[in-house]
Amino acid sequence: MQNRSPWIEREVDYAELVGGVVIAWGVFDGFSTLVAAALVGMEFESNPFVRSLLPTPTLALGVKLAAVVLAGLIALAGERFIRTVPGWRCFFLGLIALGVGVTGLNLGIALAAL
């Protein structure tokens, strides 16, 4: 009998991965973008659409969250199809990692401005 951790045995649930994408790209990226824009300046935001929303921070965060939540809902609705695509777990984990990386970049820019 092998002595394995239940964490290793447990398959990551699809909804957890979608939730991770929503948190990474909606919450973490949204707040870190606002922090970086407040400390460095809005003119340094590379996305022109987000840059146009930054003068109203609550609107910028709301639009970013709404877009990511909508994408998450679409991903949840298409779960049966997405699970048939080879490498779908790696794709979601890559999206989460990329979102965390962008958040780190935003925070690094904000800290450099201090």
Secondary structure as GFF3:
##gff-version 3
##sequence-region A 1 114
A	DSSP	alpha_helix	6	9	.	.	.	ID=ss1
A	DSSP	alpha_helix	14	22	.	.	.	ID=ss2
A	DSSP	pi_helix	23	28	.	.	.	ID=ss3
A	DSSP	alpha_helix	29	40	.	.	.	ID=ss4
A	DSSP	three_ten_helix	42	44	.	.	.	ID=ss5
A	DSSP	alpha_helix	48	53	.	.	.	ID=ss6
A	DSSP	alpha_helix	57	77	.	.	.	ID=ss7
A	DSSP	alpha_helix	79	82	.	.	.	ID=ss8
A	DSSP	alpha_helix	88	113	.	.	.	ID=ss9
###
